C-alpha cells in the first residue's frame, strides 16, 4: 500500500467515525430532550407509583394492601397527588417488589430523580456490556447508541419509568457472564428476571434444556430467598392479594393487553368480545412456547454457542407469545438483532439484514409515536409491531435449530 492510499484510508476512517459520532450524539440528545420534556407530565404517565407506593406501604407495616386496588389508590394519591384519579396497578410478583422496595427509603421527590437516574444508568451499562460481549468497534457502538436512543422502547421506558432498562441490563449481563464462563454471575443476574418472569420463562426453559443447570439453580436460590423476604414484608395475606389481583377480570383494563405486540394483543384487537377464550388460548400457546424452548435447548445443548442460539431464536418467540409484553419491553430484542448483524453464531445474508433494517423503522421515533397514538389508541385493528415480530420469531427459531458456526465458544 502506498503512502497516499494509507492517508486516504485514514481520512475515510476519520470521516466515518465522525459521522457515527454525530449519529450517536443526535440519538442521545433526542432521547434526553424528549425525556426531559416529559417530566412535567409525571402524574399522568409515570409508572413509578406502581413500585414506590406499595414499597412505602411495606415500611408502614401495611404491605398486604399493596396488592389491592383500594390500597394502591390511597397510597399512590397520598404520595403523588399529581396523579389525580389515576391508579397504576401492581403486577410485579412479591419477590420483585422485595427487590425494588428500598426505593421507599427516599422521599417521593428524591425517588423520582433516583429512579430515572437508575434507569439511564442501566441503559448505559447495557450498551457497554453489549460492546464487550459482541466485540463491537467504535463505529458499531456509536450506531448502536443511536439506534437504541431513537427507539420507541428506550424512549417510553424512560418516559414512564418502566423496568425495561433494568431487565435489559440483567439479561445482557447474564449473556456476558455465560460467555466468560462465569456461571455464578449468570445465575445472579438471571434472578432479576423475577421482575417480569413471563417474558423470560421460555428462555429459562431453553437454558434448562441446554443443561445450564448451575446458573438456573443459583437463580432459583436467589428467588427463593426473595420469596422469604416478600413473605416477611407482605405476609400470607399479601400473597393471596397478589394472586387475586392478577387473576381478577377487573385488573385487565390496567394491563392494557390489547396494546401489546403479542398474539394475545392482536387477537383482542380483532375479537374484543371473545376475551375469555382468547386469554385461555394464548395461555395455552405460552405453555407450548415453553415446551418448544426446552426442546430447542436440548437439541442445541452440544453447540458451542448454545446460549447465544437461545438469545437468537428463543427470546423473540418468548416475547411475541408472552402473556404480557409492551413495546418498551422490546429492548430485550437488542442482543438478538445484534447477532443478526454480527454473524457470530449464524451467518445471515444481506437480504436478512436488509429486511430487519427496514422492519425496525416502525420501532423508531417519531413513526412509532404516530402508530401508537394515531392508530392503535384510536382503535386500529392490526398491530404492525406484532406482524413484524411473529414472522421474525418463527424464522429465527428455524434458523437457530438448523445449526450454528463455532467461532464464539461458550461453556457447556
TIMI-544540 format. One line per field, with one value per residue (C-alpha): residue number from 0; residue in three letters; x negated, y, z. Coordinates in steps of 0.001 Angstrom, whole numbers, plus 500000, padded with zeros to 6 digits. Each point is the difference from the previous one (the first is absolute). Layout:
! residues N
n <- (NUM	...)
res <- (ALA	...)
east <- (X	...)
north <- (Y	...)
up <- (Z	...)
***
This chain:
! residues 412
n <- (0	1	2	3	4	5	6	7	8	9	10	11	12	13	14	15	16	17	18	19	20	21	22	23	24	25	26	27	28	29	30	31	32	33	34	35	36	37	38	39	40	41	42	43	44	45	46	47	48	49	50	51	52	53	54	55	56	57	58	59	60	61	62	63	64	65	66	67	68	69	70	71	72	73	74	75	76	77	78	79	80	81	82	83	84	85	86	87	88	89	90	91	92	93	94	95	96	97	98	99	100	101	102	103	104	105	106	107	108	109	110	111	112	113	114	115	116	117	118	119	120	121	122	123	124	125	126	127	128	129	130	131	132	133	134	135	136	137	138	139	140	141	142	143	144	145	146	147	148	149	150	151	152	153	154	155	156	157	158	159	160	161	162	163	164	165	166	167	168	169	170	171	172	173	174	175	176	177	178	179	180	181	182	183	184	185	186	187	188	189	190	191	192	193	194	195	196	197	198	199	200	201	202	203	204	205	206	207	208	209	210	211	212	213	214	215	216	217	218	219	220	221	222	223	224	225	226	227	228	229	230	231	232	233	234	235	236	237	238	239	240	241	242	243	244	245	246	247	248	249	250	251	252	253	254	255	256	257	258	259	260	261	262	263	264	265	266	267	268	269	270	271	272	273	274	275	276	277	278	279	280	281	282	283	284	285	286	287	288	289	290	291	292	293	294	295	296	297	298	299	300	301	302	303	304	305	306	307	308	309	310	311	312	313	314	315	316	317	318	319	320	321	322	323	324	325	326	327	328	329	330	331	332	333	334	335	336	337	338	339	340	341	342	343	344	345	346	347	348	349	350	351	352	353	354	355	356	357	358	359	360	361	362	363	364	365	366	367	368	369	370	371	372	373	374	375	376	377	378	379	380	381	382	383	384	385	386	387	388	389	390	391	392	393	394	395	396	397	398	399	400	401	402	403	404	405	406	407	408	409	410	411)
res <- (UNK	UNK	UNK	UNK	UNK	UNK	UNK	UNK	UNK	UNK	UNK	UNK	UNK	UNK	UNK	UNK	UNK	UNK	UNK	UNK	UNK	UNK	UNK	UNK	UNK	UNK	UNK	UNK	UNK	UNK	UNK	UNK	UNK	UNK	UNK	UNK	UNK	UNK	UNK	UNK	UNK	UNK	UNK	UNK	UNK	UNK	UNK	UNK	UNK	UNK	UNK	UNK	UNK	UNK	UNK	UNK	UNK	UNK	UNK	UNK	UNK	UNK	UNK	UNK	UNK	UNK	UNK	UNK	UNK	UNK	UNK	UNK	UNK	UNK	UNK	UNK	UNK	UNK	UNK	UNK	UNK	UNK	UNK	UNK	UNK	UNK	UNK	UNK	UNK	UNK	UNK	UNK	UNK	UNK	UNK	UNK	UNK	UNK	UNK	UNK	UNK	UNK	UNK	UNK	UNK	UNK	UNK	UNK	UNK	UNK	UNK	UNK	UNK	UNK	UNK	UNK	UNK	UNK	UNK	UNK	UNK	UNK	UNK	UNK	UNK	UNK	UNK	UNK	UNK	UNK	UNK	UNK	UNK	UNK	UNK	UNK	UNK	UNK	UNK	UNK	UNK	UNK	UNK	UNK	UNK	UNK	UNK	UNK	UNK	UNK	UNK	UNK	UNK	UNK	UNK	UNK	UNK	UNK	UNK	UNK	UNK	UNK	UNK	UNK	UNK	UNK	UNK	UNK	UNK	UNK	UNK	UNK	UNK	UNK	UNK	UNK	UNK	UNK	UNK	UNK	UNK	UNK	UNK	UNK	UNK	UNK	UNK	UNK	UNK	UNK	UNK	UNK	UNK	UNK	UNK	UNK	UNK	UNK	UNK	UNK	UNK	UNK	UNK	UNK	UNK	UNK	UNK	UNK	UNK	UNK	UNK	UNK	UNK	UNK	UNK	UNK	UNK	UNK	UNK	UNK	UNK	UNK	UNK	UNK	UNK	UNK	UNK	UNK	UNK	UNK	UNK	UNK	UNK	UNK	UNK	UNK	UNK	UNK	UNK	UNK	UNK	UNK	UNK	UNK	UNK	UNK	UNK	UNK	UNK	UNK	UNK	UNK	UNK	UNK	UNK	UNK	UNK	UNK	UNK	UNK	UNK	UNK	UNK	UNK	UNK	UNK	UNK	UNK	UNK	UNK	UNK	UNK	UNK	UNK	UNK	UNK	UNK	UNK	UNK	UNK	UNK	UNK	UNK	UNK	UNK	UNK	UNK	UNK	UNK	UNK	UNK	UNK	UNK	UNK	UNK	UNK	UNK	UNK	UNK	UNK	UNK	UNK	UNK	UNK	UNK	UNK	UNK	UNK	UNK	UNK	UNK	UNK	UNK	UNK	UNK	UNK	UNK	UNK	UNK	UNK	UNK	UNK	UNK	UNK	UNK	UNK	UNK	UNK	UNK	UNK	UNK	UNK	UNK	UNK	UNK	UNK	UNK	UNK	UNK	UNK	UNK	UNK	UNK	UNK	UNK	UNK	UNK	UNK	UNK	UNK	UNK	UNK	UNK	UNK	UNK	UNK	UNK	UNK	UNK	UNK	UNK	UNK	UNK	UNK	UNK	UNK	UNK	UNK	UNK	UNK	UNK	UNK	UNK	UNK	UNK	UNK	UNK	UNK	UNK	UNK	UNK	UNK	UNK	UNK	UNK	UNK	UNK	UNK	UNK	UNK	UNK	UNK	UNK	UNK	UNK	UNK	UNK	UNK	UNK	UNK	UNK	UNK	UNK	UNK	UNK	UNK	UNK	UNK	UNK	UNK	UNK	UNK)
east <- (500000	498635	499790	502787	502292	499292	500806	503181	501127	499180	501938	502990	499912	499994	502986	501891	499241	501121	503291	500562	499253	502499	502698	499312	500142	503210	501581	498936	500980	503439	500626	498866	501999	503233	499610	499441	503093	502059	499076	502892	502477	498769	503367	501790	497507	497433	500046	497665	503001	500645	496784	499526	503432	500122	496368	500970	502938	497535	498007	503265	500830	502854	498262	502997	501956	497506	501743	503482	501374	501409	496729	498011	502327	499770	496202	499321	502239	498504	496401	500645	502980	499317	501377	503532	502379	497544	498937	497060	500642	497070	499425	496349	499744	499325	496366	499574	501609	497470	497235	501266	501338	496865	501224	502445	497071	500040	502525	502372	498132	496591	501327	501018	496436	498248	502293	499513	496233	500057	501792	497600	497018	501360	500469	496443	498541	501883	498452	496545	500493	501424	496864	497816	502130	500268	496568	501431	497686	500292	502290	502209	500341	500954	502679	501257	500307	501848	502376	500860	500372	502385	502089	503517	498967	497281	502041	503144	498147	498335	503041	502317	497324	500447	497779	498779	496456	499455	501126	497833	496950	500714	500483	496886	497894	501137	499059	496595	499521	500766	497473	497360	500838	501192	502867	500517	500266	502404	502222	500015	500883	502699	501686	501039	502378	502446	501003	501807	499672	502540	497584	497095	501520	499535	496332	499563	501643	497540	497077	501426	500240	496419	498932	498872	501043	497552	501027	503662	499553	498236	502788	502650	498210	499980	503681	500784	498209	501983	503186	499166	499305	503296	501861	498573	500917	503583	500958	502216	502826	497890	499176	503693	500772	497380	501490	503488	498932	498232	502872	502855	501848	500091	496219	500009	500609	496897	497881	501184	499240	501609	497077	497327	498228	500835	502334	502294	499951	500734	502863	501554	499924	501821	502431	500414	503239	498211	497461	500586	499366	497021	498406	500392	498661	496993	499159	499900	497823	497639	499621	499321	497272	498354	500055	498581	497266	499005	499876	497891	497589	499673	499447	497309	498417	496754	499451	497149	502296	503025	500851	499650	502198	502645	499579	500461	502846	501896	500282	502061	502370	500315	500936	502537	501743	499687	503112	498916	497349	500204	497849	497528	499273	498694	496682	499332	499724	496825	497594	501983	499777	496283	499485	501748	497521	496998	499867	498397	502320	501885	498996	502947	499973	500576	503690	500569	498199	501816	503393	499158	498752	503166	502200	498495	500990	503463	498355	498145	501138	502098	501721	500584	501781	502288	500852	500742	502017	501544	500782	499958	501505	502701	501113	497838	500532	496575	496909	497060	497481	501622	500023	496264	499108	501934	498354	496608	500271	501058	497242	497346	501112	499666	496603	498775	501130	498170	496657	497237	496459	497381	498049	501168	499490	502189	499936	502114)
north <- (500000	503415	502951	501795	496974	499697	503692	499643	497030	501887	503041	497810	498321	503397	501143	496791	500266	503627	499126	497134	502318	502567	497325	498881	503585	500610	496906	500731	503655	499101	497441	502350	502893	498051	498412	503429	501386	497145	500806	502444	497265	497665	499609	499071	497574	498632	496422	500805	500173	496336	499089	502854	499993	496268	500185	502854	497977	497251	502459	501125	496414	499779	498026	497772	503043	500537	497283	501454	502724	501954	499817	501030	502878	501426	499751	501228	503041	500766	499953	501324	502415	500957	496617	501289	497053	497785	496615	497864	496395	497906	496751	499465	496760	500386	498923	502819	502447	498891	500939	503539	500692	501955	502857	500778	501206	503153	502801	500042	502897	498396	496638	501601	501183	496876	497634	501868	500055	496263	499248	502172	498348	496518	500939	501377	496951	497712	501726	499681	496260	499510	501592	497594	496921	500410	501608	503133	502601	503746	500590	497034	501190	503507	498677	497697	502989	501951	497129	499361	503691	500586	496906	500062	497386	502139	503200	498576	498035	503218	502201	497929	498593	496357	497075	499138	501497	498038	496799	500721	500401	496757	498153	501415	499495	496370	499473	501577	497799	496877	501051	500491	496628	501804	497718	501620	503457	498712	498484	503154	502238	497604	500259	503574	498660	499443	503623	498806	496216	499432	501479	497766	496601	498683	501049	498399	496827	500095	500208	497042	497991	500992	498654	503345	498790	501775	503560	498993	498525	503157	502117	497802	500287	503798	500060	497639	502376	502906	497995	499785	503748	500655	497800	502065	503230	499286	496819	497198	502470	502027	496924	499117	503575	499740	496839	501460	503210	498405	497568	502479	501142	503491	500180	499564	503694	500923	497522	501348	496665	501218	502427	497323	498649	496426	497281	500839	503706	499521	497573	502382	502763	497791	498272	502108	498248	496631	501072	497018	497472	501987	500063	496207	499383	502278	498586	496552	501356	501472	496592	498517	502602	498936	496362	500937	502019	497096	497692	502507	500237	496225	499798	502704	499037	498773	503163	502220	503007	498463	503007	502446	497767	500368	503766	499902	497538	499836	503516	501429	497025	500387	503671	499691	497087	501570	500614	503613	501989	503707	501734	501287	496366	499476	501419	496320	499376	502078	497049	497973	502753	500413	496289	500343	502671	498573	496553	498620	497003	499631	501811	501990	501166	503598	499406	499035	503078	502322	498629	500429	503551	500967	498265	501830	503354	499674	499787	503280	503479	501802	497328	497804	502854	500485	496285	499979	503202	500505	496386	497470	502252	501001	496423	498770	496270	498868	500532	500448	499178	496596	499180	500672	498142	496808	499035	501152	497814	496942	500505	500478	496881	497978	501525	499224	496381	499547	500478	502458	501005	499335	503259	501036	497434	499645	497682	496887)
up <- (500000	499026	502361	498128	500269	503734	500528	497971	502109	503186	498820	499052	503428	501723	497961	500729	503729	500016	498311	502459	502923	498723	499710	503575	501283	498059	501525	503554	499680	498649	502730	502769	498580	499611	503442	501558	498264	501469	503625	500654	498973	502770	501733	496813	498471	502476	501266	502907	502392	499132	501838	502462	501661	500894	501148	502285	501311	500957	502108	501590	500950	497484	497272	499250	498796	497168	498007	500327	497762	502950	501903	496941	499209	503517	500173	496474	500353	503405	498782	496482	500041	496375	498940	500506	499744	498159	501423	498892	501038	501252	498087	500943	502059	503735	499511	497488	502409	502605	497546	499371	503513	501134	497788	502823	502146	497866	499949	497015	498381	500532	498768	496692	499376	501262	498084	496716	500560	500730	496736	497977	501703	499241	496345	499787	501768	497622	496982	501549	500598	496508	498593	501981	499398	496241	499474	498426	498525	500455	497011	500853	503575	498882	497673	502757	502332	497318	499222	503649	500816	497103	500707	501371	502577	501603	499826	501571	502670	501183	499425	502195	502361	499008	501020	496491	500339	503229	498310	496963	502237	501855	496695	498294	503135	500161	496335	500646	503075	497981	497380	502716	501590	503145	500977	503402	498448	497362	502673	502119	497065	498799	503407	499133	497362	502856	499394	496844	499903	497234	497450	501005	500810	496422	500075	503430	498660	497104	502443	501924	496784	499180	503436	501393	503428	502294	499018	500185	503485	501178	498531	501635	503361	499809	499050	502894	502375	498564	500568	503694	500114	498221	502479	502847	498218	498930	501866	498791	499521	497604	497933	499841	498921	497243	498496	500281	498269	497027	499410	500416	496840	501530	499620	496218	499147	502022	497991	496614	498252	496768	499527	500179	496867	500993	498737	502910	499209	496298	500612	502512	497389	497511	502374	503150	500972	500183	502619	502309	497225	498743	503458	500271	496487	500357	503422	498382	497186	502570	501649	496564	499439	503263	498876	496580	501698	502234	496960	498061	502924	500136	496238	500043	503328	498380	497956	501123	499585	501664	502200	497115	497871	502694	499939	496250	499622	503280	501411	497082	500174	503763	499652	497183	501763	503425	502029	500469	498095	499130	497409	502587	500922	496466	501228	500729	496246	499687	500519	497452	497377	500650	499334	496637	498931	501856	498326	503160	500231	496721	496793	498687	496384	498954	499246	503624	501229	497610	501043	503693	499402	498136	502567	502949	498496	501563	503436	499528	501010	498852	497894	503054	501766	497019	499942	503721	500334	496581	499169	502848	502667	497521	499460	497115	499621	498836	502130	497580	502731	500507	496296	499857	503175	499313	496670	501300	503096	497984	497414	502686	501850	496791	499254	503511	499836	496708	501713	500671	499290	502651	500130	503475	502731	503035	502999	499912)
***
